[in-house]
Amino acid sequence: MLTWLAIGTLYFPKPSAICGFLFEFGRILYSIGYLKNPNKRVIGAIISDIGLFGAFIISAISVYNASKYLTPGNDKIYLIE
């Protein structure tokens, strides 16, 4: 998760921060729900998974954007447009 957030922050800092917040908030809800009743942990797991999936998608898009500058024959390497 932290690696995905670090990679995603190169091109999309605000959406990466939102995904990190959703992940952490979901984990907190998951643990509170688990302590009260193990059947109530589902909401926290769903919110956490949304943040996790979002961080993965953002990092994949960032890697794709960075790979455009690392093609053969490209003399200049720019990491940020």
C-alpha positions in Angstrom: 0.0 0.0 0.0 2.7 2.5 0.9 4.6 1.7 -2.2 1.6 2.3 -4.4 0.9 5.6 -2.6 4.5 6.7 -3.1 4.4 5.9 -6.8 1.0 7.4 -7.3 2.1 10.6 -5.6 4.5 11.4 -8.4 1.7 12.3 -10.8 -1.5 12.4 -8.6 -0.7 13.7 -5.1 -4.3 14.7 -4.0 -6.0 11.5 -5.2 -3.2 9.4 -3.6 -3.8 11.2 -0.3 -7.5 10.6 -0.5 -6.9 6.9 -1.2 -4.5 6.7 1.8 -7.1 8.4 4.0 -9.8 6.0 2.9 -7.6 3.0 3.5 -6.7 4.1 7.0 -10.2 5.2 7.9 -11.5 1.8 6.7 -9.0 0.0 8.8 -10.1 1.9 11.9 -13.7 1.1 11.2 -12.8 -2.5 10.6 -11.0 -2.8 13.9 -13.9 -1.0 15.8 -16.4 -3.2 14.1 -14.4 -6.3 14.9 -14.1 -5.5 18.5 -17.9 -4.9 18.9 -19.1 -7.8 16.7 -17.1 -9.6 14.1 -20.0 -9.5 11.7 -19.9 -5.7 11.7 -16.4 -5.4 10.2 -17.7 -5.6 6.6 -18.2 -1.8 6.2 -14.6 -1.1 7.2 -13.3 -3.7 4.9 -15.2 -2.3 1.9 -14.0 1.3 2.6 -10.4 0.0 3.1 -10.6 -2.0 -0.1 -11.8 1.0 -2.1 -8.7 3.0 -0.9 -6.5 0.0 -1.7 -7.9 -0.4 -5.2 -7.7 3.3 -5.9 -4.1 3.4 -4.9 -3.3 0.5 -7.2 -5.0 2.1 -10.1 -3.4 5.5 -9.5 0.1 3.9 -9.2 -0.5 1.9 -12.4 -1.4 5.1 -14.3 1.6 6.9 -12.8 3.9 4.0 -14.0 2.4 4.2 -17.4 2.9 8.0 -17.6 6.5 7.6 -16.5 7.2 4.8 -19.0 6.4 7.2 -21.9 9.6 9.1 -21.1 11.8 6.0 -20.8 11.3 4.7 -24.3 14.3 3.9 -26.5 15.4 6.9 -28.7 14.1 9.4 -26.2 17.2 11.5 -25.2 15.5 13.6 -22.6 13.9 12.1 -19.5 11.3 14.1 -17.7 9.5 12.6 -14.8 6.8 15.2 -14.5 5.0 16.9 -17.4 
